[in-house]
Amino acid sequence: MPFHSPGLRSADERDVGDHDAALLCEALDAPPPCSVRANPARHHVPDGERVPWCEHGRYLDKRPVFTLDPFFHAGAYYVQEASSMMVEQAFKATDSPTRKYSRWTYARRQVERAGICGTFSIPPRY
């Protein structure tokens, strides 16, 4: 469904200029991109263009029916907006090669120890 809001379009044209406003309106009229993040613990990576800032992120050509995909239910990948995959870069930016346990390694170890698998978090029983 096309995005039509004359008030927003005129405000955008005043704030960002005609060219950028046209690009914004074109993006709002286009279907949203679909991106997934592959689970490296599983050995299935969905086909698609790689998200530049995320090692395991992929853009899909079209949005599939995820509930019909057994790989989705097995936790092989998660549906995740590509912009939220920037967190990986934030962790990597704070890594220091001289430290034995960097923040990224520490965070990854904590996730593994917590038993987070697939899209569900299963707390360990003590």
OpenMM code with the backbone's topology and positions (N, CA, C; nanometers):
from openmm import Vec3, app, unit

residues = "MET PRO PHE HIS SER PRO GLY LEU ARG SER ALA ASP GLU ARG ASP VAL GLY ASP HIS ASP ALA ALA LEU LEU CYS GLU ALA LEU ASP ALA PRO PRO PRO CYS SER VAL ARG ALA ASN PRO ALA ARG HIS HIS VAL PRO ASP GLY GLU ARG VAL PRO TRP CYS GLU HIS GLY ARG TYR LEU ASP LYS ARG PRO VAL PHE THR LEU ASP PRO PHE PHE HIS ALA GLY ALA TYR TYR VAL GLN GLU ALA SER SER MET MET VAL GLU GLN ALA PHE LYS ALA THR ASP SER PRO THR ARG LYS TYR SER ARG TRP THR TYR ALA ARG ARG GLN VAL GLU ARG ALA GLY ILE CYS GLY THR PHE SER ILE PRO PRO ARG TYR".split()
positions = [
    Vec3(0.0849, -0.1175, 0.0000),
    Vec3(0.0000, 0.0000, 0.0000),
    Vec3(0.0894, 0.1237, 0.0000),
    Vec3(0.0732, 0.2112, -0.0955),
    Vec3(0.1571, 0.3308, -0.1031),
    Vec3(0.1366, 0.4219, 0.0170),
    Vec3(0.2410, 0.4920, 0.0531),
    Vec3(0.2392, 0.5848, 0.1653),
    Vec3(0.1996, 0.7221, 0.1132),
    Vec3(0.0871, 0.7737, 0.1616),
    Vec3(0.0412, 0.9056, 0.1170),
    Vec3(0.0143, 0.9933, 0.2383),
    Vec3(0.0946, 1.0931, 0.2548),
    Vec3(0.0743, 1.1904, 0.3612),
    Vec3(0.1268, 1.3251, 0.3124),
    Vec3(0.0390, 1.4076, 0.2566),
    Vec3(0.0848, 1.5361, 0.2015),
    Vec3(0.1562, 1.6226, 0.3037),
    Vec3(0.1103, 1.6213, 0.4307),
    Vec3(0.1748, 1.7027, 0.5335),
    Vec3(0.3184, 1.6587, 0.5570),
    Vec3(0.3416, 1.5284, 0.5656),
    Vec3(0.4754, 1.4766, 0.5877),
    Vec3(0.5646, 1.5070, 0.4684),
    Vec3(0.5109, 1.4878, 0.3484),
    Vec3(0.5923, 1.5127, 0.2295),
    Vec3(0.6343, 1.6583, 0.2209),
    Vec3(0.5448, 1.7513, 0.2485),
    Vec3(0.5826, 1.8919, 0.2387),
    Vec3(0.6812, 1.9283, 0.3493),
    Vec3(0.6652, 1.8702, 0.4695),
    Vec3(0.7609, 1.8967, 0.5776),
    Vec3(0.8974, 1.8399, 0.5414),
    Vec3(0.9000, 1.7209, 0.4807),
    Vec3(1.0272, 1.6608, 0.4400),
    Vec3(1.0960, 1.7453, 0.3360),
    Vec3(1.0209, 1.7985, 0.2423),
    Vec3(1.0795, 1.8805, 0.1373),
    Vec3(1.1412, 2.0069, 0.1957),
    Vec3(1.0779, 2.0626, 0.2987),
    Vec3(1.1337, 2.1822, 0.3622),
    Vec3(1.2604, 2.1473, 0.4401),
    Vec3(1.2611, 2.0334, 0.5096),
    Vec3(1.3716, 1.9988, 0.5983),
    Vec3(1.4917, 1.9378, 0.5269),
    Vec3(1.4688, 1.8524, 0.4281),
    Vec3(1.5806, 1.7799, 0.3670),
    Vec3(1.6013, 1.8105, 0.2193),
    Vec3(1.5161, 1.8851, 0.1602),
    Vec3(1.5325, 1.9181, 0.0192),
    Vec3(1.4514, 1.8260, -0.0700),
    Vec3(1.4292, 1.8714, -0.1925),
    Vec3(1.3441, 1.7977, -0.2860),
    Vec3(1.3974, 1.6585, -0.3184),
    Vec3(1.5274, 1.6497, -0.3472),
    Vec3(1.5853, 1.5211, -0.3884),
    Vec3(1.5776, 1.4176, -0.2767),
    Vec3(1.6205, 1.4556, -0.1559),
    Vec3(1.6174, 1.3613, -0.0433),
    Vec3(1.4736, 1.3262, -0.0042),
    Vec3(1.3829, 1.4228, -0.0139),
    Vec3(1.2429, 1.3959, 0.0174),
    Vec3(1.1847, 1.2955, -0.0818),
    Vec3(1.2221, 1.3087, -0.2083),
    Vec3(1.1745, 1.2141, -0.3094),
    Vec3(1.2281, 1.0736, -0.2805),
    Vec3(1.3547, 1.0647, -0.2397),
    Vec3(1.4118, 0.9342, -0.2053),
    Vec3(1.3420, 0.8735, -0.0841),
    Vec3(1.3118, 0.9569, 0.0165),
    Vec3(1.2413, 0.9100, 0.1353),
    Vec3(1.1027, 0.8573, 0.0984),
    Vec3(1.0295, 0.9325, 0.0186),
    Vec3(0.8952, 0.8899, -0.0211),
    Vec3(0.9003, 0.7624, -0.1042),
    Vec3(1.0014, 0.7502, -0.1889),
    Vec3(1.0179, 0.6283, -0.2688),
    Vec3(1.0448, 0.5081, -0.1778),
    Vec3(1.1274, 0.5276, -0.0760),
    Vec3(1.1567, 0.4189, 0.0182),
    Vec3(1.0333, 0.3811, 0.0986),
    Vec3(0.9536, 0.4800, 0.1375),
    Vec3(0.8324, 0.4509, 0.2132),
    Vec3(0.7272, 0.3802, 0.1285),
    Vec3(0.7273, 0.4058, -0.0028),
    Vec3(0.6322, 0.3408, -0.0921),
    Vec3(0.6731, 0.1981, -0.1283),
    Vec3(0.8020, 0.1665, -0.1158),
    Vec3(0.8522, 0.0332, -0.1525),
    Vec3(0.8229, -0.0675, -0.0414),
    Vec3(0.8152, -0.1952, -0.0754),
    Vec3(0.7964, -0.2957, 0.0304),
    Vec3(0.9199, -0.2997, 0.1209),
    Vec3(0.9013, -0.3214, 0.2507),
    Vec3(1.0164, -0.3218, 0.3416),
    Vec3(1.1081, -0.4408, 0.3153),
    Vec3(1.2375, -0.4228, 0.3325),
    Vec3(1.3292, -0.5359, 0.3126),
    Vec3(1.3129, -0.6375, 0.4251),
    Vec3(1.3428, -0.7607, 0.3948),
    Vec3(1.3342, -0.8673, 0.4944),
    Vec3(1.4756, -0.9186, 0.5194),
    Vec3(1.5160, -0.9196, 0.6442),
    Vec3(1.6503, -0.9665, 0.6771),
    Vec3(1.6429, -1.0678, 0.7898),
    Vec3(1.7383, -1.1595, 0.7878),
    Vec3(1.7474, -1.2627, 0.8908),
    Vec3(1.8912, -1.2715, 0.9391),
    Vec3(1.9066, -1.3255, 1.0573),
    Vec3(2.0390, -1.3491, 1.1142),
    Vec3(2.0534, -1.4991, 1.1337),
    Vec3(2.1528, -1.5586, 1.0674),
    Vec3(2.1747, -1.7030, 1.0764),
    Vec3(2.2343, -1.7375, 1.2123),
    Vec3(2.1966, -1.8508, 1.2655),
    Vec3(2.2506, -1.8999, 1.3909),
    Vec3(2.3766, -1.9795, 1.3584),
    Vec3(2.4952, -1.9329, 1.3995),
    Vec3(2.6182, -2.0031, 1.3634),
    Vec3(2.6290, -2.1415, 1.4270),
    Vec3(2.5513, -2.1682, 1.5296),
    Vec3(2.5532, -2.3005, 1.5917),
    Vec3(2.4804, -2.4035, 1.5061),
    Vec3(2.3958, -2.3565, 1.4169),
    Vec3(2.3270, -2.4453, 1.3220),
    Vec3(2.4016, -2.4339, 1.1896),
    Vec3(2.3858, -2.5281, 1.1052),
    Vec3(2.4628, -2.5256, 0.9802),
    Vec3(2.3727, -2.5024, 0.8603),
    Vec3(2.2874, -2.4022, 0.8723),
    Vec3(2.1998, -2.3650, 0.7606),
    Vec3(2.1999, -2.2127, 0.7506),
    Vec3(2.2460, -2.1618, 0.6395),
    Vec3(2.2457, -2.0180, 0.6158),
    Vec3(2.1487, -1.9901, 0.5022),
    Vec3(2.0454, -1.9093, 0.5264),
    Vec3(1.9500, -1.8786, 0.4190),
    Vec3(2.0192, -1.8088, 0.3018),
    Vec3(1.9692, -1.8342, 0.1825),
    Vec3(2.0231, -1.7690, 0.0633),
    Vec3(1.9851, -1.6213, 0.0653),
    Vec3(2.0771, -1.5387, 0.0280),
    Vec3(2.0491, -1.3967, 0.0192),
    Vec3(2.1766, -1.3160, 0.0249),
    Vec3(2.1605, -1.1887, -0.0024),
    Vec3(2.2738, -1.0960, -0.0006),
    Vec3(2.3177, -1.0716, 0.1434),
    Vec3(2.4471, -1.0711, 0.1674),
    Vec3(2.5010, -1.0546, 0.3021),
    Vec3(2.4789, -0.9113, 0.3508),
    Vec3(2.4407, -0.8972, 0.4771),
    Vec3(2.4314, -0.7662, 0.5400),
    Vec3(2.5750, -0.7214, 0.5673),
    Vec3(2.6176, -0.6067, 0.5132),
    Vec3(2.7593, -0.5686, 0.5196),
    Vec3(2.8185, -0.5599, 0.6598),
    Vec3(2.7400, -0.5229, 0.7587),
    Vec3(2.7941, -0.5015, 0.8929),
    Vec3(2.7706, -0.6189, 0.9868),
    Vec3(2.7205, -0.7291, 0.9346),
    Vec3(2.6934, -0.8447, 1.0203),
    Vec3(2.7376, -0.9726, 0.9507),
    Vec3(2.8247, -1.0465, 1.0151),
    Vec3(2.8801, -1.1677, 0.9555),
    Vec3(2.7728, -1.2697, 0.9189),
    Vec3(2.6709, -1.2834, 1.0021),
    Vec3(2.5694, -1.3856, 0.9795),
    Vec3(2.4367, -1.3294, 0.9288),
    Vec3(2.4315, -1.2006, 0.8958),
    Vec3(2.3090, -1.1382, 0.8483),
    Vec3(2.2901, -1.1560, 0.6988),
    Vec3(2.1660, -1.1741, 0.6584),
    Vec3(2.1324, -1.1902, 0.5163),
    Vec3(2.0047, -1.1124, 0.4852),
    Vec3(2.0035, -1.0466, 0.3678),
    Vec3(1.8821, -0.9876, 0.3133),
    Vec3(1.8167, -1.0935, 0.2259),
    Vec3(1.6878, -1.1154, 0.2433),
    Vec3(1.6152, -1.2108, 0.1601),
    Vec3(1.5514, -1.1366, 0.0431),
    Vec3(1.5401, -1.2051, -0.0704),
    Vec3(1.4787, -1.1437, -0.1886),
    Vec3(1.3316, -1.1135, -0.1658),
    Vec3(1.2635, -1.2034, -0.0961),
    Vec3(1.1223, -1.1825, -0.0636),
    Vec3(1.0958, -1.2401, 0.0742),
    Vec3(0.9895, -1.1945, 0.1361),
    Vec3(0.9552, -1.2406, 0.2709),
    Vec3(0.8813, -1.3744, 0.2608),
    Vec3(0.9437, -1.4809, 0.3124),
    Vec3(0.8759, -1.6113, 0.3070),
    Vec3(0.7746, -1.6246, 0.4207),
    Vec3(0.6996, -1.7320, 0.4174),
    Vec3(0.6102, -1.7642, 0.5283),
    Vec3(0.6961, -1.8415, 0.6290),
    Vec3(0.7440, -1.7737, 0.7301),
    Vec3(0.8396, -1.8332, 0.8229),
    Vec3(0.7819, -1.9508, 0.9001),
    Vec3(0.6531, -1.9459, 0.9288),
    Vec3(0.5929, -2.0537, 1.0080),
    Vec3(0.5879, -2.1856, 0.9322),
    Vec3(0.6094, -2.1829, 0.8020),
    Vec3(0.6104, -2.3062, 0.7234),
    Vec3(0.7517, -2.3605, 0.7022),
    Vec3(0.8529, -2.2896, 0.7521),
    Vec3(0.9915, -2.3287, 0.7304),
    Vec3(1.0449, -2.4061, 0.8515),
    Vec3(1.0783, -2.5337, 0.8351),
    Vec3(1.1293, -2.6110, 0.9484),
    Vec3(1.2629, -2.5582, 1.0011),
    Vec3(1.3447, -2.4948, 0.9171),
    Vec3(1.4717, -2.4382, 0.9637),
    Vec3(1.4476, -2.3222, 1.0619),
    Vec3(1.3407, -2.2470, 1.0399),
    Vec3(1.3058, -2.1381, 1.1313),
    Vec3(1.2706, -2.1959, 1.2681),
    Vec3(1.1891, -2.3008, 1.2698),
    Vec3(1.1482, -2.3634, 1.3958),
    Vec3(1.2644, -2.4338, 1.4644),
    Vec3(1.3625, -2.4779, 1.3875),
    Vec3(1.4800, -2.5448, 1.4451),
    Vec3(1.5831, -2.4445, 1.4963),
    Vec3(1.5573, -2.3155, 1.4786),
    Vec3(1.6491, -2.2137, 1.5282),
    Vec3(1.7684, -2.1890, 1.4383),
    Vec3(1.7575, -2.2221, 1.3096),
    Vec3(1.8687, -2.2018, 1.2169),
    Vec3(1.8895, -2.0539, 1.1855),
    Vec3(1.7853, -1.9738, 1.1989),
    Vec3(1.7958, -1.8302, 1.1763),
    Vec3(1.6842, -1.7593, 1.2501),
    Vec3(1.7018, -1.6280, 1.2659),
    Vec3(1.6046, -1.5439, 1.3338),
    Vec3(1.5678, -1.4309, 1.2396),
    Vec3(1.4439, -1.3903, 1.2406),
    Vec3(1.4021, -1.2740, 1.1628),
    Vec3(1.4445, -1.1521, 1.2434),
    Vec3(1.5283, -1.0677, 1.1839),
    Vec3(1.5821, -0.9524, 1.2548),
    Vec3(1.6064, -0.8401, 1.1556),
    Vec3(1.5629, -0.7215, 1.1909),
    Vec3(1.5858, -0.6035, 1.1088),
    Vec3(1.7361, -0.5793, 1.0984),
    Vec3(1.7841, -0.5532, 0.9783),
    Vec3(1.9279, -0.5394, 0.9545),
    Vec3(1.9913, -0.4277, 1.0369),
    Vec3(1.9193, -0.3200, 1.0604),
    Vec3(1.9777, -0.2096, 1.1373),
    Vec3(2.0070, -0.2508, 1.2811),
    Vec3(1.9310, -0.3456, 1.3359),
    Vec3(1.9567, -0.3894, 1.4733),
    Vec3(2.0749, -0.4855, 1.4816),
    Vec3(2.1297, -0.5248, 1.3672),
    Vec3(2.2480, -0.6110, 1.3667),
    Vec3(2.3759, -0.5303, 1.3887),
    Vec3(2.3642, -0.3981, 1.4007),
    Vec3(2.4806, -0.3129, 1.4250),
    Vec3(2.5411, -0.3362, 1.5627),
    Vec3(2.4667, -0.3991, 1.6524),
    Vec3(2.5184, -0.4274, 1.7861),
    Vec3(2.6468, -0.5096, 1.7772),
    Vec3(2.6536, -0.5997, 1.6806),
    Vec3(2.7749, -0.6795, 1.6603),
    Vec3(2.8956, -0.5885, 1.6381),
    Vec3(2.8788, -0.4828, 1.5598),
    Vec3(2.9885, -0.3904, 1.5342),
    Vec3(3.0272, -0.3137, 1.6600),
    Vec3(2.9293, -0.2818, 1.7432),
    Vec3(2.9594, -0.2113, 1.8683),
    Vec3(3.0469, -0.2976, 1.9585),
    Vec3(3.0156, -0.4258, 1.9679),
    Vec3(3.0981, -0.5156, 2.0480),
    Vec3(3.2373, -0.5294, 1.9880),
    Vec3(3.2443, -0.5451, 1.8575),
    Vec3(3.3742, -0.5617, 1.7921),
    Vec3(3.4593, -0.4358, 1.8051),
    Vec3(3.3971, -0.3192, 1.8056),
    Vec3(3.4714, -0.1940, 1.8168),
    Vec3(3.5369, -0.1797, 1.9530),
    Vec3(3.4800, -0.2417, 2.0541),
    Vec3(3.5363, -0.2305, 2.1884),
    Vec3(3.6330, -0.3434, 2.2197),
    Vec3(3.6513, -0.4376, 2.1290),
    Vec3(3.7457, -0.5473, 2.1492),
    Vec3(3.8892, -0.4963, 2.1448),
    Vec3(3.9705, -0.5564, 2.2234),
    Vec3(4.1135, -0.5265, 2.2187),
    Vec3(4.1877, -0.6577, 2.1988),
    Vec3(4.2729, -0.6674, 2.0981),
    Vec3(4.3424, -0.7940, 2.0732),
    Vec3(4.4392, -0.8318, 2.1851),
    Vec3(4.4733, -0.7356, 2.2716),
    Vec3(4.5671, -0.7659, 2.3790),
    Vec3(4.4992, -0.8275, 2.5001),
    Vec3(4.3700, -0.8107, 2.5128),
    Vec3(4.2982, -0.8682, 2.6267),
    Vec3(4.2669, -1.0139, 2.6006),
    Vec3(4.2813, -1.0954, 2.7048),
    Vec3(4.2529, -1.2383, 2.6894),
    Vec3(4.1038, -1.2602, 2.6644),
    Vec3(4.0196, -1.1960, 2.7427),
    Vec3(3.8752, -1.2097, 2.7256),
    Vec3(3.8173, -1.0733, 2.6899),
    Vec3(3.7957, -1.0525, 2.5643),
    Vec3(3.7400, -0.9259, 2.5189),
    Vec3(3.5917, -0.9199, 2.5530),
    Vec3(3.5337, -0.8030, 2.5366),
    Vec3(3.3904, -0.7881, 2.5661),
    Vec3(3.3060, -0.8780, 2.4757),
    Vec3(3.3460, -0.8850, 2.3493),
    Vec3(3.2706, -0.9688, 2.2553),
    Vec3(3.2769, -1.1151, 2.2973),
    Vec3(3.3958, -1.1631, 2.3280),
    Vec3(3.4123, -1.3011, 2.3720),
    Vec3(3.3359, -1.3241, 2.5015),
    Vec3(3.3459, -1.2283, 2.5928),
    Vec3(3.2755, -1.2398, 2.7203),
    Vec3(3.1248, -1.2480, 2.6988),
    Vec3(3.0719, -1.1578, 2.6150),
    Vec3(2.9277, -1.1581, 2.5895),
    Vec3(2.8851, -1.2893, 2.5248),
    Vec3(2.9645, -1.3379, 2.4299),
    Vec3(2.9315, -1.4635, 2.3630),
    Vec3(2.9331, -1.5795, 2.4614),
    Vec3(3.0320, -1.5828, 2.5489),
    Vec3(3.0394, -1.6898, 2.6487),
    Vec3(2.9200, -1.6853, 2.7432),
    Vec3(2.8790, -1.5650, 2.7808),
    Vec3(2.7648, -1.5532, 2.8710),
    Vec3(2.6366, -1.6034, 2.8044),
    Vec3(2.6216, -1.5743, 2.6771),
    Vec3(2.5036, -1.6221, 2.6038),
    Vec3(2.5062, -1.7739, 2.5949),
    Vec3(2.6233, -1.8304, 2.5662),
    Vec3(2.6342, -1.9761, 2.5577),
    Vec3(2.6065, -2.0411, 2.6923),
    Vec3(2.6600, -1.9832, 2.7997),
    Vec3(2.6387, -2.0398, 2.9334),
    Vec3(2.4936, -2.0297, 2.9775),
    Vec3(2.4256, -1.9250, 2.9312),
    Vec3(2.2856, -1.9067, 2.9696),
    Vec3(2.1948, -2.0077, 2.9011),
    Vec3(2.2467, -2.0779, 2.8007),
    Vec3(2.1671, -2.1785, 2.7326),
    Vec3(2.0715, -2.1211, 2.6307),
    Vec3(2.1034, -2.0031, 2.5773),
    Vec3(2.0165, -1.9429, 2.4764),
    Vec3(2.0380, -2.0183, 2.3460),
    Vec3(1.9302, -2.0728, 2.2949),
    Vec3(1.9387, -2.1566, 2.1748),
    Vec3(1.8212, -2.1227, 2.0855),
    Vec3(1.8474, -2.0963, 1.9611),
    Vec3(1.7381, -2.0633, 1.8701),
    Vec3(1.6777, -1.9303, 1.9105),
    Vec3(1.5471, -1.9216, 1.9074),
    Vec3(1.4806, -1.7965, 1.9444),
    Vec3(1.4280, -1.8023, 2.0867),
    Vec3(1.4553, -1.9079, 2.1592),
    Vec3(1.4047, -1.9225, 2.2943),
    Vec3(1.5191, -1.9257, 2.3943),
    Vec3(1.4980, -1.8718, 2.5096),
    Vec3(1.5972, -1.8753, 2.6162),
    Vec3(1.5537, -1.9818, 2.7159),
    Vec3(1.6362, -2.0812, 2.7346),
    Vec3(1.6050, -2.1886, 2.8283),
    Vec3(1.7017, -2.1768, 2.9447),
    Vec3(1.6526, -2.1300, 3.0618),
    Vec3(1.7450, -2.1136, 3.1739),
    Vec3(1.7929, -2.2482, 3.2264),
    Vec3(1.9218, -2.2557, 3.2645),
    Vec3(1.9718, -2.3829, 3.3175),
    Vec3(1.9138, -2.4106, 3.4549),
    Vec3(1.8987, -2.5372, 3.4880),
    Vec3(1.8491, -2.5754, 3.6196),
    Vec3(1.9671, -2.6099, 3.7082),
    Vec3(1.9657, -2.5586, 3.8269),
    Vec3(2.0753, -2.5852, 3.9214),
    Vec3(2.0290, -2.6773, 4.0311),
] * unit.nanometer
topology = app.Topology()
chain = topology.addChain("A")
for resn in residues:
    res = topology.addResidue(resn, chain)
    for name in ("N", "CA", "C"):
        topology.addAtom(name, app.Element.getBySymbol(name[0]), res)
